[in-house]
Amino acid sequence: MTSYSEAGPAISLAGVNLSLGQGAARVHILKDIDLNIGSGEAIGLIGPSGSGKSTLLMVMAGLERADSGRVTVAGENLTALDEDALARFRGRNIGIVFQSFHLIPTMTALENVAVPLELAGAEDAQERARTELAAVGLGQRFDHYPAQLSGGEQQRVAVARALAPNPAILVADEPTGNLDEDTGRGIVDLLFAGHTKRGTTLVRVTHDAGLARRCGRMVRLRSGRIDGE
């Protein structure tokens, strides 16, 4: 796992503001967000639709840039990085699981999981991808393409891909939103297993307070502001 100063938080946001859109359609999404998340913590981000949960997660993952404030992740000031450096940082430090699976349709399950490892220059990318797929119960699906897999299986591939580089931080945006309850429960179990076994910091967005309670801490958002923990 990527090493960084254990003295500071894994994720720190100070005075973060973000607006999206242009002109009259521009909307102030995040408003003066201050939040610290400790190394190895599991955080549930909850709040009503439109409260800014997913946008906040994207800022933490370096996929959206704050208009103002400071975003520090794994000891790195993301606001100071250019796009290329930010992409390299994400590849080394952050695993991301979306509601939509975002698998590459022309690649097999094995190839999808191997992609971030190959981009990072890992010589054993294929072997590690096989290990990760086996760990999520897809040891017999290496050569299957996304279209040949169920929704639950595709999300398992996505979880394996996110965990394969052994990221310091794992973020998940409504990862069970497109799945039935039983299948979704299995995906949640995999995320928490990755968090527990690897000491990964886990931040997940959910509308389900019951699922959020599985995290050690809940952070509530309302109208772009933190509304309690």
N, C-alpha and C positions, 0 to 999 in steps of 0.2 A: 504494500500500500504506500501511496505517496506520503512522504514525511513532511511535516511542517510543525511550527511551534505549537507545542501542546499547551503553552501558557495562555494563548488566546482562543477565542471561539472559532469553530469551524466556519461559521457564516456570521458576518456582522454587517448590518445595514444601519446607516446613520443619516437621518434627514433626507431619505430617498423620496423623490417625486418623479412621476412619469405621466405624461399626457400622450394620447394617441389620436390620430386623425389630423385633418388639415382645415384651416380656416374656421368657419362657423361650426363645422362638425367636430372640431377638436374637443376631446373629453379628458378631464383630469382624472386619471385612473387611480394612481397611488399618491397618497397625501402625507408627507412628513413621516415616513415609516422609520421607526427605530426598532431594531430587533437583533438579538444575539442568540445564536444556537450553538450549544457546546459540542465538542467533538464526541461522536458516538451517540448523540441524542437521537430520539425518534420523535418527530414533530408532526402533528396533524393540523393542517390549515383548513379551517371550516368557515362558513359564512354563506349568506344567500347568493343566488345567482347575480352576477354583475358586481360583486363586492370587491373584486380585484385579486382573488386567490390565485388564479392561473397566471395572471400578469406578474404577481409577486414571485411566483415560482420561476417564471422565465427570467426575471431579473437575477435571481439567485444563481440560475444556471448559465448566466452570461448570454442568453438568447435575446434578451431585450436590454437596451441601455437606458439607465436612469437619466432624466433631464438634469437632475441636481442631486447632491448627496454623495455618499461614499458607500461602495459595495466591496467588502473584503471577503474573499472565499479561500479557504485553505491557505491563509497567510498572504494571498495575492490581492492587490488593489485592482479590481476588474475595470474600474473607470479609467485607469491609466494605460490599458492595453489596446493596441490596434486590433483590427479584425483577425488578422493572421495569428497574432499571439494569443488572442482570445480563443480561437479555434483549437490551437495546440493545447492550451490550458484545459479546456473542456475535455479533450481527448484523454488527457492524463489523469484528471481529477474528478470528473463528474459523469455519472451514469444517469441516463434519462429514459423514463418509461412514460409514453403518452397514452391517452385514451384510445386514439387510433394507432394501429400497430406500427405504421411507418416502416414496414419491411420492404426490401427491394424485390419486386415481383419476379425479376429474371434471375434471381440468385436462390440457391437452395438454403435450407435452414442453416446448414453448416457454414455456407459462404456468408450469410447475413451476420452470423455471430462472429465470424473471423474478421470482418471488415475493420472494426475499430482497432483490433490487435495488429492487423497488417499496416494500417495507417500509422500506428505507433512504432512500427519497425520490429515487432516481435517475430523472432525466427520460428517459434513454436506455435504460431497462430492457429493452425489447423488442429493441433493436438489439444490446445487449451479450449478451443471452440467445442470439440467433441466432449471434453470433460464438463463444460458448462451446460451443454444440451442434455447430457446424461443426468446432471444434477437436478434439472427441472422436469425430468421424466420423459425426455424425448430422445432417448438413446436409439430408438428404432426409426427416427424421422430425419436423420442427417441429410438424406438426398431428396427430401420432399420440398417442393416449391410452395410459397405461401398459399396459392390457390388450392393446393391439395391438403391444406391443414384447416382444422376448425378454428373458430375465433379464439377459443381458449388456448389452443396449441400455438397459434400465431402470437398471442400475448406472452406465452411461455418463452418463445424464441426471443421476443423483445426483452424480456427480463434477463435471459441468458446473455444477450448482447450487451445490456447495460452493465451487468456484473463482471463480464469477462475481463476488462482491464483492471479489475480490483480497485474501483474508484474510492476515493476518500469520502465522497458524498454521492448519495443516490436520491434523485428527485422523481416523483411519480405524480402525474396530473390525471386524476380520476381514472386510474388504470383499469378499473372494473366496470366503467360506464357502459361499455358495449357488450357486456357478458351477462349471462344469467347468474342468479344468486350463488348457486353451488360452485360454478366455474370461477366466479369472481372471488369466492372465499379461498379457493386454492391459489389464486394469483397473489392475494394478500398474504397468505402464509409464506409464499416464496419470497416476497419482499422482506418480510420480517425475519425469515431465516437468513437471508443475505445480510441484513442489518446485524443480527445477533452473532452469527458465526464469524463475520469479518470485522466487526466493530465499526461498520460503515455508518456515517451520519445519514439518517433517513428523513426526508421531508416529503409528505404526501398531501395532496389536495383531495378533499372528499366533501360531499354534501351530507354524508352519513355520520351523524355524531357517534353512533355505536362503533363504527370502524375507527373513527378518530380517537376514541378512548383507548384503543389498543396501543396507541402511541403513549410515550411517557408524559407528553405535554401537548395541550391543544392551544392553538392561537386562533382567535376569532377575528375575522375581518368584516367590516360593514362600511359601505360607501367609501372604500379606498383607505380606510384607517383601521389600525388595530383597535379592536373593541373589547379586549379582555383576553386573559389566558387562564 
